[in-house]
C-alpha cells in the first residue's frame, strides 16, 4: 500500500512540475511576442530601424527560438543562453559606444570574447565527448 501511495504521489508531483513548466513557457513565449510587437511598433513610429533596433530584434528572435527548441526537445541548451548574452552585450556596445569610456569598452569586448570562447569550448566538448544520455531521449 505504501509503495502505491508513493508512486501515485511521485506521478502527481511530476505532472504538477510539467504543467508549471509548460505554463511558464507559454508565458515566456507570450512575453517575447508582446515585446516584439511593441518593438516593431516603436520602429514603425520612428520611421525605420537603427542598428540597435535590429540587434534587439535578433535578441527577441533568439529568445523565441530558445523557447521553441525547448518545446521540441524538452531541453535547454546552454549555448543558446550564451548566444543571447553575446548579442545583448554586442547591442550595448554598438548602441552606447559613443558615450563609453575606454575601460568599459574593453570590458565589454573582453566579456564577448570570453563568452565566444565558452561557446567554442562547449562545441569542442560536444564533439569530443558526444551528447549525454539524457539528450538522446
C-alpha positions as CSV (number, residue, x, y, z in Angstrom):
1,X,0.0,0.0,0.0
2,X,2.8,2.4,0.9
3,X,4.6,1.8,-2.5
4,X,1.4,2.5,-4.3
5,X,0.8,5.8,-2.5
6,X,4.4,6.8,-3.1
7,X,4.3,6.1,-6.8
8,X,1.0,8.0,-7.1
9,X,2.3,11.0,-5.2
10,X,5.5,10.9,-7.3
11,X,3.5,10.8,-10.5
12,X,1.3,13.7,-9.3
13,X,4.4,15.7,-8.4
14,X,5.9,15.1,-11.9
15,X,2.6,16.1,-13.6
16,X,2.4,19.3,-11.5
17,X,6.0,20.3,-12.3
18,X,5.5,19.6,-16.0
19,X,2.3,21.7,-16.0
20,X,4.0,24.5,-14.2
21,X,6.9,24.4,-16.7
22,X,4.5,24.5,-19.7
23,X,2.6,27.4,-18.2
24,X,5.8,29.4,-17.7
25,X,7.0,28.5,-21.2
26,X,3.7,29.8,-22.7
27,X,4.0,33.0,-20.6
28,X,7.6,33.4,-21.7
29,X,6.6,32.9,-25.3
30,X,3.7,35.4,-25.0
31,X,6.1,37.9,-23.3
32,X,8.6,37.6,-26.2
33,X,5.8,38.0,-28.8
34,X,4.4,41.0,-26.9
35,X,7.9,42.6,-26.7
36,X,8.5,42.0,-30.4
37,X,5.2,43.7,-31.3
38,X,5.9,46.7,-29.1
39,X,9.5,47.0,-30.6
40,X,8.2,46.8,-34.1
41,X,5.6,49.5,-33.3
42,X,8.4,51.7,-32.0
43,X,10.4,51.2,-35.1
44,X,7.5,52.0,-37.3
45,X,6.8,55.2,-35.3
46,X,10.4,56.2,-35.7
47,X,10.2,55.7,-39.5
48,X,12.8,52.9,-39.6
49,X,15.2,50.8,-37.6
50,X,18.6,51.7,-36.5
51,X,21.3,49.1,-35.7
52,X,20.3,48.9,-32.0
53,X,16.7,48.0,-33.1
54,X,17.9,45.3,-35.4
55,X,20.1,43.8,-32.7
56,X,17.2,43.9,-30.2
57,X,15.0,42.1,-32.8
58,X,17.8,39.5,-33.1
59,X,17.7,39.1,-29.3
60,X,14.0,38.5,-29.4
61,X,14.3,36.0,-32.2
62,X,17.0,34.1,-30.3
63,X,14.7,34.0,-27.2
64,X,11.8,32.8,-29.2
65,X,14.0,30.1,-30.8
66,X,15.2,29.0,-27.4
67,X,11.6,28.6,-26.2
68,X,10.6,26.7,-29.4
69,X,13.6,24.4,-29.1
70,X,12.7,23.7,-25.5
71,X,9.1,22.8,-26.6
72,X,10.5,20.4,-29.3
73,X,13.3,18.8,-27.3
74,X,12.4,19.3,-23.7
75,X,16.0,20.5,-23.1
76,X,17.5,23.9,-22.7
77,X,20.9,24.3,-24.4
78,X,23.4,26.5,-22.5
79,X,24.8,27.6,-25.8
80,X,21.6,29.5,-26.7
81,X,21.8,31.4,-23.4
82,X,25.4,32.3,-24.2
83,X,24.4,33.4,-27.8
84,X,21.8,35.7,-26.2
85,X,24.3,37.1,-23.8
86,X,26.8,37.8,-26.7
87,X,24.0,39.5,-28.7
88,X,22.9,41.6,-25.7
89,X,26.5,42.7,-25.0
90,X,27.1,43.5,-28.6
91,X,23.9,45.6,-28.7
92,X,25.1,47.6,-25.6
93,X,28.5,48.1,-27.2
94,X,27.0,49.2,-30.6
95,X,24.3,51.5,-29.2
96,X,26.3,53.2,-26.4
97,X,29.9,53.1,-27.7
98,X,29.9,56.9,-28.3
99,X,29.3,57.6,-24.6
100,X,31.6,54.9,-23.1
101,X,35.0,55.2,-21.6
102,X,37.7,53.0,-23.0
103,X,37.9,50.7,-19.9
104,X,34.2,49.9,-20.2
105,X,34.5,49.3,-24.0
106,X,37.4,46.9,-23.3
107,X,35.5,45.2,-20.6
108,X,32.5,44.6,-22.9
109,X,34.8,43.3,-25.7
110,X,36.6,41.1,-23.2
111,X,33.2,39.7,-22.0
112,X,32.1,39.0,-25.5
113,X,35.5,37.2,-26.2
114,X,35.1,35.1,-23.1
115,X,31.6,34.1,-24.0
116,X,32.6,33.3,-27.5
117,X,35.5,31.2,-26.1
118,X,33.0,29.4,-23.9
119,X,30.8,28.5,-26.9
120,X,33.8,27.2,-28.7
121,X,34.8,25.0,-25.7
122,X,31.2,23.7,-25.4
123,X,31.2,22.8,-29.0
124,X,34.6,21.1,-28.8
125,X,33.4,19.1,-25.7
126,X,30.2,18.1,-27.5
127,X,32.2,16.8,-30.5
128,X,34.8,15.0,-28.4
129,X,32.6,13.5,-25.7
130,X,29.2,13.4,-27.6
131,X,25.9,14.3,-26.1
132,X,24.9,13.0,-22.7
133,X,22.4,10.1,-22.3
134,X,19.6,12.5,-21.2
135,X,19.8,14.3,-24.5
136,X,19.3,11.1,-26.5
137,X,15.8,10.6,-25.2
